[in-house]
Amino acid sequence: MSPKILTLLIQVLEFLRDSNFEMTEIYLNQALELDSNNPYIYRLFGVLFALRGKYLVAHEYFYKPLKIDLTYHEAWSNKGNALYELKRFDEAIVLHDKALNLKPDYAEAWSNKGVTLNELKRYDEAIVHYDQALRLKPEYAEAWSNMGNTLQALKCYYETLVHYKFASPQLPTHHA
């Protein structure tokens, strides 16, 4: 990756962090003009549209990196997240599985699949997936929180509070 593209993408990440979506899009378009075969740029477009709540557009952008690199595990999982938001849960599970087949130690995909299983009220399976995410990445606050949500649905209130306590110091504001 060229230094110019790298500089643009660092700025994009800062704009995304600050929810400055207009500037994010401008800088992503500049990066795309310099390298239309960079799967990371398309993935960031997908993240941008997902944060804007435009999940169908996000899903389309998460597909583009896969035309370039079918082994891009993060793009598979991000497509799964977009399908989750579109309430296409069974399809989302398939895509998270693709990500996990490519990278079995990808904690975010384990947790994201757990969220989808939770939505389908497949609580025991969701817990197994959160457990695996936390084995791989014990400091992963979002997985602790997601586990707490599932335990709350099971009315395991003490365990819910314990999991939320582990999540609270560093809980992010959006999906991985």
Z-matrix of the N, CA and C atoms (Angstrom, degrees):
N
C 1 1.453
C 2 1.533 1 107.98
N 3 1.314 2 114.21 1 134.72
C 4 1.468 3 118.44 2 -177.35
C 5 1.529 4 110.34 3 -70.72
N 6 1.332 5 115.97 4 154.02
C 7 1.477 6 119.09 5 177.81
C 8 1.526 7 112.52 6 -59.09
N 9 1.338 8 118.24 7 -34.42
C 10 1.462 9 120.95 8 -179.94
C 11 1.532 10 110.51 9 -65.75
N 12 1.329 11 116.89 10 -44.09
C 13 1.469 12 120.00 11 178.76
C 14 1.526 13 109.80 12 -65.76
N 15 1.316 14 115.97 13 -42.42
C 16 1.463 15 119.81 14 178.75
C 17 1.524 16 110.87 15 -58.88
N 18 1.319 17 117.63 16 -43.01
C 19 1.464 18 121.87 17 177.98
C 20 1.530 19 111.03 18 -62.59
N 21 1.330 20 116.44 19 -42.97
C 22 1.467 21 120.29 20 178.18
C 23 1.529 22 110.97 21 -62.34
N 24 1.331 23 116.93 22 -43.01
C 25 1.465 24 120.30 23 -176.88
C 26 1.533 25 111.85 24 -70.70
N 27 1.296 26 117.14 25 -32.79
C 28 1.474 27 119.47 26 174.29
C 29 1.531 28 109.32 27 -63.31
N 30 1.323 29 116.09 28 -41.94
C 31 1.463 30 119.88 29 177.33
C 32 1.524 31 110.85 30 -64.97
N 33 1.331 32 116.90 31 -39.16
C 34 1.473 33 121.62 32 177.55
C 35 1.523 34 110.09 33 -57.97
N 36 1.326 35 116.48 34 -45.79
C 37 1.468 36 119.80 35 -179.92
C 38 1.524 37 111.50 36 -61.88
N 39 1.320 38 116.61 37 -37.94
C 40 1.472 39 120.00 38 176.74
C 41 1.531 40 110.95 39 -66.41
N 42 1.326 41 116.84 40 -41.57
C 43 1.469 42 120.21 41 177.59
C 44 1.528 43 110.83 42 -63.74
N 45 1.339 44 117.00 43 -41.92
C 46 1.467 45 120.21 44 177.83
C 47 1.525 46 110.69 45 -61.43
N 48 1.332 47 116.20 46 -43.88
C 49 1.463 48 120.98 47 178.86
C 50 1.518 49 111.25 48 -57.60
N 51 1.337 50 115.90 49 -37.39
C 52 1.470 51 121.54 50 -177.76
C 53 1.536 52 112.30 51 -90.41
N 54 1.338 53 117.06 52 5.44
C 55 1.474 54 122.80 53 -177.88
C 56 1.526 55 112.35 54 58.00
N 57 1.324 56 116.93 55 31.81
C 58 1.457 57 121.99 56 176.03
C 59 1.535 58 107.36 57 -92.84
N 60 1.328 59 115.13 58 80.60
C 61 1.460 60 120.98 59 -171.04
C 62 1.529 61 112.82 60 -71.79
N 63 1.309 62 116.84 61 -31.67
C 64 1.468 63 119.76 62 179.35
C 65 1.533 64 110.80 63 -63.16
N 66 1.320 65 116.30 64 -48.32
C 67 1.470 66 119.71 65 179.62
C 68 1.527 67 111.08 66 -69.50
N 69 1.322 68 116.69 67 -33.64
C 70 1.467 69 120.04 68 176.29
C 71 1.520 70 109.53 69 -56.78
N 72 1.324 71 115.95 70 -48.62
C 73 1.468 72 120.08 71 -177.60
C 74 1.527 73 111.37 72 -64.65
N 75 1.320 74 117.58 73 -40.98
C 76 1.469 75 121.14 74 179.09
C 77 1.531 76 110.30 75 -59.83
N 78 1.334 77 116.67 76 -47.89
C 79 1.463 78 120.38 77 -177.97
C 80 1.529 79 111.72 78 -69.20
N 81 1.333 80 116.95 79 -35.93
C 82 1.467 81 119.00 80 176.77
C 83 1.529 82 110.79 81 -64.63
N 84 1.318 83 116.88 82 -40.48
C 85 1.465 84 119.52 83 177.38
C 86 1.526 85 111.40 84 -63.01
N 87 1.331 86 116.77 85 -38.01
C 88 1.467 87 119.81 86 176.47
C 89 1.523 88 110.92 87 -63.64
N 90 1.322 89 116.16 88 -42.54
C 91 1.475 90 120.20 89 179.04
C 92 1.524 91 110.30 90 -64.43
N 93 1.319 92 116.63 91 -40.31
C 94 1.461 93 121.31 92 -179.35
C 95 1.528 94 111.21 93 -64.90
N 96 1.344 95 117.14 94 -35.68
C 97 1.462 96 120.52 95 176.40
C 98 1.528 97 110.98 96 -62.66
N 99 1.318 98 116.32 97 -32.27
C 100 1.466 99 120.37 98 -179.10
C 101 1.529 100 112.58 99 -81.88
N 102 1.330 101 116.75 100 -29.70
C 103 1.475 102 119.71 101 -177.79
C 104 1.531 103 109.54 102 -154.22
N 105 1.319 104 115.77 103 94.85
C 106 1.470 105 120.19 104 -178.21
C 107 1.530 106 112.77 105 -80.82
N 108 1.320 107 117.50 106 -0.33
C 109 1.469 108 121.28 107 178.27
C 110 1.521 109 112.92 108 -109.49
N 111 1.316 110 117.40 109 18.54
C 112 1.456 111 121.32 110 -179.35
C 113 1.534 112 108.88 111 -93.86
N 114 1.336 113 117.94 112 108.83
C 115 1.461 114 119.80 113 -176.02
C 116 1.528 115 113.29 114 -63.56
N 117 1.326 116 116.88 115 -28.17
C 118 1.458 117 120.67 116 -178.95
C 119 1.531 118 111.47 117 -64.79
N 120 1.327 119 116.96 118 -36.06
C 121 1.465 120 120.69 119 178.90
C 122 1.527 121 109.76 120 -62.90
N 123 1.324 122 116.73 121 -45.24
C 124 1.467 123 120.09 122 179.23
C 125 1.522 124 111.03 123 -64.27
N 126 1.334 125 116.29 124 -38.98
C 127 1.462 126 119.40 125 178.29
C 128 1.541 127 110.26 126 -61.57
N 129 1.328 128 116.65 127 -41.83
C 130 1.469 129 119.44 128 178.51
C 131 1.525 130 111.79 129 -66.49
N 132 1.334 131 117.65 130 -34.21
C 133 1.471 132 119.41 131 172.21
C 134 1.529 133 109.48 132 -60.01
N 135 1.323 134 116.71 133 -43.12
C 136 1.460 135 120.32 134 178.10
C 137 1.515 136 111.95 135 -60.36
N 138 1.329 137 116.62 136 -43.65
C 139 1.462 138 120.99 137 177.83
C 140 1.532 139 109.54 138 -60.80
N 141 1.330 140 116.52 139 -44.22
C 142 1.458 141 121.02 140 179.95
C 143 1.530 142 110.71 141 -56.79
N 144 1.330 143 116.82 142 -49.89
C 145 1.462 144 119.34 143 -177.29
C 146 1.527 145 111.67 144 -70.11
N 147 1.326 146 117.74 145 -32.53
C 148 1.472 147 119.73 146 175.97
C 149 1.532 148 109.92 147 -64.24
N 150 1.329 149 116.99 148 -42.64
C 151 1.469 150 119.85 149 178.74
C 152 1.525 151 111.88 150 -65.37
N 153 1.315 152 116.30 151 -26.32
C 154 1.467 153 120.65 152 176.47
C 155 1.531 154 111.80 153 -82.53
N 156 1.326 155 116.62 154 -4.51
C 157 1.462 156 120.39 155 -179.07
C 158 1.515 157 113.63 156 82.93
N 159 1.316 158 117.76 157 12.82
C 160 1.470 159 122.99 158 179.81
C 161 1.530 160 108.23 159 -99.75
N 162 1.334 161 114.86 160 74.47
C 163 1.460 162 120.64 161 -169.19
C 164 1.520 163 113.54 162 -71.35
N 165 1.308 164 118.76 163 -31.47
C 166 1.456 165 120.52 164 178.30
C 167 1.526 166 110.10 165 -67.53
N 168 1.334 167 116.68 166 -43.48
C 169 1.471 168 120.93 167 176.25
C 170 1.528 169 109.56 168 -64.35
N 171 1.333 170 116.50 169 -42.08
C 172 1.471 171 120.41 170 178.07
C 173 1.522 172 110.08 171 -58.70
N 174 1.318 173 116.15 172 -45.67
C 175 1.470 174 120.97 173 179.34
C 176 1.523 175 110.65 174 -56.45
N 177 1.328 176 117.33 175 -42.44
C 178 1.468 177 121.06 176 179.24
C 179 1.527 178 111.01 177 -64.17
N 180 1.335 179 116.88 178 -40.90
C 181 1.470 180 119.49 179 178.89
C 182 1.526 181 111.49 180 -69.24
N 183 1.320 182 118.11 181 -33.61
C 184 1.460 183 119.60 182 177.77
C 185 1.528 184 111.17 183 -69.58
N 186 1.325 185 117.00 184 -19.71
C 187 1.468 186 120.23 185 177.17
C 188 1.523 187 111.29 186 -76.22
N 189 1.327 188 117.44 187 -33.21
C 190 1.467 189 121.55 188 -174.70
C 191 1.531 190 113.40 189 -59.55
N 192 1.339 191 119.91 190 -42.27
C 193 1.476 192 117.41 191 178.62
C 194 1.521 193 112.57 192 -62.85
N 195 1.321 194 116.54 193 -26.57
C 196 1.459 195 120.35 194 -178.34
C 197 1.521 196 111.83 195 -74.30
N 198 1.323 197 117.31 196 -20.77
C 199 1.466 198 120.60 197 172.84
C 200 1.529 199 109.82 198 -69.95
N 201 1.328 200 115.36 199 -26.25
C 202 1.460 201 121.54 200 -178.87
C 203 1.529 202 110.71 201 -91.56
N 204 1.337 203 115.92 202 -39.69
C 205 1.468 204 120.92 203 -174.67
C 206 1.531 205 109.44 204 -148.18
N 207 1.328 206 116.46 205 100.57
C 208 1.471 207 121.37 206 -179.42
C 209 1.522 208 113.26 207 -67.24
N 210 1.316 209 117.51 208 -10.88
C 211 1.467 210 120.44 209 -179.19
C 212 1.526 211 112.08 210 -96.09
N 213 1.305 212 118.16 211 10.75
C 214 1.467 213 122.99 212 -177.36
C 215 1.530 214 108.55 213 -79.13
N 216 1.326 215 115.38 214 87.07
C 217 1.467 216 121.82 215 -172.04
C 218 1.535 217 112.92 216 -59.38
N 219 1.332 218 117.16 217 -36.62
C 220 1.462 219 119.77 218 -179.14
C 221 1.531 220 111.24 219 -64.41
N 222 1.327 221 116.96 220 -36.38
C 223 1.462 222 120.10 221 179.06
C 224 1.527 223 110.45 222 -66.31
N 225 1.341 224 117.29 223 -39.76
C 226 1.474 225 119.46 224 176.73
C 227 1.526 226 110.33 225 -60.45
N 228 1.315 227 116.82 226 -45.79
C 229 1.457 228 120.04 227 -178.65
C 230 1.527 229 111.16 228 -67.39
N 231 1.337 230 117.26 229 -39.56
C 232 1.467 231 120.19 230 177.60
C 233 1.526 232 111.26 231 -63.38
N 234 1.326 233 117.09 232 -38.89
C 235 1.474 234 119.97 233 175.39
C 236 1.527 235 109.17 234 -61.54
N 237 1.331 236 116.29 235 -39.89
C 238 1.463 237 119.85 236 176.77
C 239 1.513 238 111.70 237 -61.29
N 240 1.323 239 117.35 238 -40.93
C 241 1.468 240 121.10 239 177.84
C 242 1.530 241 111.01 240 -62.71
N 243 1.340 242 116.68 241 -42.08
C 244 1.464 243 119.94 242 179.05
C 245 1.533 244 110.51 243 -63.71
N 246 1.328 245 116.61 244 -41.41
C 247 1.467 246 119.64 245 178.26
C 248 1.527 247 110.85 246 -66.55
N 249 1.317 248 117.01 247 -35.86
C 250 1.469 249 120.43 248 174.86
C 251 1.531 250 109.53 249 -57.04
N 252 1.313 251 116.42 250 -48.21
C 253 1.463 252 120.76 251 -178.56
C 254 1.525 253 111.64 252 -64.22
N 255 1.339 254 116.47 253 -26.17
C 256 1.462 255 121.37 254 176.86
C 257 1.535 256 111.36 255 -87.49
N 258 1.333 257 115.74 256 5.87
C 259 1.467 258 123.69 257 178.71
C 260 1.530 259 112.45 258 65.43
N 261 1.311 260 116.69 259 28.20
C 262 1.468 261 122.81 260 176.70
C 263 1.534 262 107.13 261 -103.43
N 264 1.328 263 114.33 262 69.04
C 265 1.458 264 122.17 263 -167.31
C 266 1.532 265 113.54 264 -66.32
N 267 1.327 266 117.49 265 -43.26
C 268 1.463 267 119.13 266 -178.83
C 269 1.526 268 111.35 267 -63.03
N 270 1.328 269 116.58 268 -39.58
C 271 1.463 270 120.55 269 177.09
C 272 1.531 271 110.48 270 -66.56
N 273 1.318 272 116.30 271 -38.25
C 274 1.473 273 120.45 272 179.24
C 275 1.524 274 110.27 273 -60.86
N 276 1.324 275 116.90 274 -42.63
C 277 1.468 276 120.68 275 179.58
C 278 1.521 277 110.62 276 -59.91
N 279 1.321 278 116.73 277 -43.56
C 280 1.474 279 120.74 278 179.81
C 281 1.530 280 110.24 279 -58.90
N 282 1.329 281 117.04 280 -41.73
C 283 1.463 282 119.74 281 -178.01
C 284 1.525 283 112.25 282 -71.79
N 285 1.330 284 117.03 283 -36.78
C 286 1.468 285 118.76 284 174.87
C 287 1.530 286 109.91 285 -64.31
N 288 1.321 287 116.43 286 -37.38
C 289 1.470 288 119.49 287 176.25
C 290 1.524 289 111.45 288 -62.72
N 291 1.331 290 116.93 289 -38.87
C 292 1.473 291 119.34 290 177.06
C 293 1.528 292 110.01 291 -61.26
N 294 1.333 293 116.05 292 -43.59
C 295 1.466 294 119.48 293 178.51
C 296 1.527 295 110.26 294 -60.96
N 297 1.326 296 116.87 295 -42.57
C 298 1.469 297 120.75 296 -178.26
C 299 1.518 298 112.24 297 -70.90
N 300 1.316 299 117.21 298 -31.29
C 301 1.469 300 119.23 299 175.05
C 302 1.518 301 110.88 300 -65.76
N 303 1.322 302 116.29 301 -34.97
C 304 1.462 303 120.63 302 179.19
C 305 1.522 304 111.88 303 -77.75
N 306 1.332 305 116.79 304 -34.82
C 307 1.468 306 120.88 305 -176.61
C 308 1.530 307 108.34 306 -144.68
N 309 1.322 308 116.88 307 86.05
C 310 1.470 309 120.54 308 -176.23
C 311 1.527 310 114.56 309 -61.50
N 312 1.325 311 118.08 310 -17.57
C 313 1.466 312 120.17 311 -179.94
C 314 1.540 313 111.98 312 -99.42
N 315 1.322 314 117.75 313 22.89
C 316 1.462 315 122.95 314 -179.95
C 317 1.527 316 108.32 315 -87.97
N 318 1.325 317 115.40 316 91.94
C 319 1.468 318 122.26 317 -173.83
C 320 1.524 319 112.22 318 -57.89
N 321 1.316 320 117.22 319 -37.41
C 322 1.455 321 120.68 320 -177.92
C 323 1.530 322 111.29 321 -61.56
N 324 1.333 323 117.69 322 -40.56
C 325 1.470 324 120.24 323 179.11
C 326 1.525 325 110.90 324 -67.99
N 327 1.336 326 117.35 325 -37.15
C 328 1.471 327 119.79 326 175.83
C 329 1.529 328 110.41 327 -60.03
N 330 1.316 329 116.32 328 -45.74
C 331 1.461 330 120.57 329 -179.52
C 332 1.530 331 111.26 330 -68.33
N 333 1.332 332 117.01 331 -42.92
C 334 1.456 333 120.35 332 -179.76
C 335 1.527 334 111.27 333 -62.96
N 336 1.329 335 116.65 334 -39.18
C 337 1.459 336 118.89 335 176.57
C 338 1.529 337 109.71 336 -65.73
N 339 1.324 338 116.79 337 -37.21
C 340 1.456 339 120.30 338 176.47
C 341 1.523 340 112.16 339 -60.29
N 342 1.326 341 116.91 340 -40.94
C 343 1.474 342 120.95 341 178.01
C 344 1.529 343 109.77 342 -60.68
N 345 1.317 344 116.05 343 -42.41
C 346 1.463 345 120.17 344 -180.00
C 347 1.524 346 110.67 345 -66.11
N 348 1.326 347 116.87 346 -43.38
C 349 1.469 348 120.26 347 177.65
C 350 1.524 349 110.28 348 -62.52
N 351 1.312 350 116.90 349 -38.54
C 352 1.466 351 121.13 350 177.26
C 353 1.529 352 110.28 351 -59.59
N 354 1.312 353 116.29 352 -43.63
C 355 1.470 354 120.71 353 -179.90
C 356 1.531 355 111.00 354 -60.91
N 357 1.317 356 115.99 355 -31.65
C 358 1.469 357 121.35 356 178.63
C 359 1.532 358 111.81 357 -85.96
N 360 1.333 359 115.47 358 5.82
C 361 1.476 360 123.12 359 -179.28
C 362 1.535 361 112.16 360 62.90
N 363 1.304 362 116.17 361 28.10
C 364 1.466 363 122.59 362 175.08
C 365 1.534 364 106.56 363 -97.66
N 366 1.338 365 113.47 364 66.45
C 367 1.465 366 121.58 365 -168.58
C 368 1.525 367 113.55 366 -62.96
N 369 1.328 368 117.45 367 -42.41
C 370 1.469 369 119.19 368 -179.00
C 371 1.523 370 111.24 369 -62.02
N 372 1.321 371 116.73 370 -41.32
C 373 1.466 372 119.94 371 177.83
C 374 1.531 373 110.59 372 -66.81
N 375 1.321 374 116.68 373 -38.98
C 376 1.463 375 120.21 374 178.92
C 377 1.526 376 110.16 375 -59.92
N 378 1.324 377 116.24 376 -44.55
C 379 1.468 378 120.54 377 -179.39
C 380 1.526 379 110.94 378 -61.18
N 381 1.326 380 117.00 379 -41.38
C 382 1.474 381 120.57 380 177.59
C 383 1.529 382 109.88 381 -58.71
N 384 1.318 383 116.86 382 -41.18
C 385 1.466 384 120.34 383 -178.85
C 386 1.530 385 112.13 384 -70.08
N 387 1.322 386 117.02 385 -40.02
C 388 1.476 387 118.66 386 175.82
C 389 1.523 388 110.87 387 -64.78
N 390 1.336 389 116.30 388 -40.69
C 391 1.471 390 119.64 389 177.78
C 392 1.524 391 110.76 390 -56.93
N 393 1.330 392 116.01 391 -44.61
C 394 1.463 393 119.55 392 -179.82
C 395 1.529 394 110.47 393 -64.93
N 396 1.320 395 117.76 394 -41.63
C 397 1.467 396 120.69 395 178.00
C 398 1.528 397 110.37 396 -59.25
N 399 1.331 398 116.17 397 -41.80
C 400 1.468 399 120.09 398 -177.81
C 401 1.522 400 112.03 399 -75.35
N 402 1.324 401 118.17 400 -28.11
C 403 1.471 402 120.05 401 172.96
C 404 1.523 403 109.55 402 -64.32
N 405 1.322 404 115.56 403 -40.09
C 406 1.459 405 120.52 404 -178.08
C 407 1.523 406 112.63 405 -76.22
N 408 1.335 407 115.61 406 -33.19
C 409 1.471 408 120.17 407 -173.85
C 410 1.533 409 108.04 408 -145.30
N 411 1.343 410 117.30 409 79.61
C 412 1.465 411 121.37 410 -174.07
C 413 1.533 412 114.46 411 -58.02
N 414 1.304 413 118.55 412 -24.42
C 415 1.465 414 121.44 413 -178.54
C 416 1.532 415 112.25 414 -89.65
N 417 1.316 416 117.87 415 6.90
C 418 1.469 417 122.54 416 -174.51
C 419 1.527 418 110.44 417 -74.95
N 420 1.333 419 114.88 418 93.25
C 421 1.474 420 122.01 419 -173.43
C 422 1.517 421 112.78 420 -58.93
N 423 1.297 422 117.07 421 -39.33
C 424 1.459 423 119.18 422 -177.45
C 425 1.535 424 111.35 423 -64.66
N 426 1.327 425 117.50 424 -36.30
C 427 1.473 426 119.93 425 177.33
C 428 1.529 427 110.34 426 -66.89
N 429 1.334 428 117.22 427 -38.81
C 430 1.471 429 120.24 428 175.81
C 431 1.529 430 110.30 429 -60.62
N 432 1.321 431 115.92 430 -44.21
C 433 1.458 432 120.38 431 179.75
C 434 1.529 433 111.76 432 -66.26
N 435 1.333 434 116.04 433 -43.50
C 436 1.464 435 119.73 434 178.90
C 437 1.524 436 111.12 435 -61.27
N 438 1.329 437 116.73 436 -40.87
C 439 1.471 438 120.62 437 176.48
C 440 1.529 439 109.31 438 -61.45
N 441 1.324 440 116.56 439 -42.03
C 442 1.464 441 120.30 440 177.49
C 443 1.519 442 111.91 441 -59.12
N 444 1.328 443 117.04 442 -41.02
C 445 1.467 444 120.50 443 178.25
C 446 1.521 445 111.44 444 -61.54
N 447 1.323 446 116.52 445 -41.98
C 448 1.462 447 120.13 446 179.40
C 449 1.517 448 110.58 447 -68.17
N 450 1.317 449 117.16 448 -43.01
C 451 1.470 450 119.71 449 178.49
C 452 1.526 451 111.27 450 -63.31
N 453 1.317 452 117.01 451 -34.40
C 454 1.464 453 120.11 452 176.69
C 455 1.531 454 110.15 453 -64.95
N 456 1.335 455 116.85 454 -41.17
C 457 1.470 456 119.99 455 177.68
C 458 1.534 457 110.85 456 -61.75
N 459 1.338 458 115.94 457 -29.57
C 460 1.471 459 121.07 458 177.98
C 461 1.535 460 111.97 459 -86.54
N 462 1.327 461 116.38 460 2.07
C 463 1.472 462 123.44 461 179.80
C 464 1.526 463 112.76 462 63.60
N 465 1.315 464 115.62 463 32.71
C 466 1.468 465 122.26 464 174.80
C 467 1.533 466 106.53 465 -98.15
N 468 1.310 467 115.57 466 76.08
C 469 1.458 468 120.38 467 -167.65
C 470 1.518 469 114.27 468 -68.88
N 471 1.323 470 118.63 469 -38.63
C 472 1.462 471 119.78 470 178.78
C 473 1.531 472 109.74 471 -62.94
N 474 1.332 473 116.48 472 -48.20
C 475 1.462 474 120.76 473 179.58
C 476 1.535 475 110.99 474 -61.81
N 477 1.333 476 115.37 475 -35.84
C 478 1.470 477 119.83 476 177.41
C 479 1.529 478 110.08 477 -58.84
N 480 1.327 479 116.22 478 -48.77
C 481 1.463 480 120.11 479 -178.96
C 482 1.521 481 112.05 480 -61.64
N 483 1.332 482 116.30 481 -39.74
C 484 1.468 483 119.82 482 178.68
C 485 1.529 484 109.88 483 -60.96
N 486 1.325 485 116.88 484 -45.18
C 487 1.454 486 119.83 485 -178.73
C 488 1.528 487 111.87 486 -67.66
N 489 1.318 488 117.28 487 -38.95
C 490 1.458 489 119.50 488 176.82
C 491 1.529 490 110.95 489 -64.70
N 492 1.334 491 116.94 490 -34.71
C 493 1.470 492 120.42 491 178.44
C 494 1.527 493 110.46 492 -62.21
N 495 1.340 494 116.48 493 -42.26
C 496 1.468 495 119.50 494 177.85
C 497 1.528 496 111.57 495 -67.18
N 498 1.324 497 116.80 496 -29.98
C 499 1.464 498 120.62 497 -176.91
C 500 1.519 499 112.37 498 -80.01
N 501 1.309 500 118.23 499 -33.97
C 502 1.462 501 121.38 500 -166.41
C 503 1.522 502 116.79 501 -60.70
N 504 1.322 503 122.17 502 -33.84
C 505 1.471 504 118.04 503 -175.61
C 506 1.523 505 114.52 504 -63.93
N 507 1.332 506 117.65 505 -26.76
C 508 1.469 507 118.20 506 -172.11
C 509 1.525 508 112.05 507 -139.91
N 510 1.304 509 119.10 508 26.54
C 511 1.453 510 121.05 509 -175.75
C 512 1.518 511 110.95 510 -66.06
N 513 1.359 512 116.96 511 125.08
C 514 1.459 513 120.22 512 178.27
C 515 1.518 514 110.98 513 -74.26
N 516 1.303 515 116.20 514 173.06
C 517 1.461 516 120.79 515 -176.97
C 518 1.516 517 112.97 516 -99.85
N 519 1.327 518 119.76 517 0.08
C 520 1.465 519 122.13 518 -179.63
C 521 1.515 520 110.21 519 -153.91
N 522 1.376 521 115.53 520 171.08
C 523 1.467 522 121.55 521 178.73
C 524 1.516 523 110.83 522 -62.58
N 525 1.341 524 113.05 523 158.36
C 526 1.456 525 120.77 524 175.90
C 527 1.494 526 111.79 525 -74.49
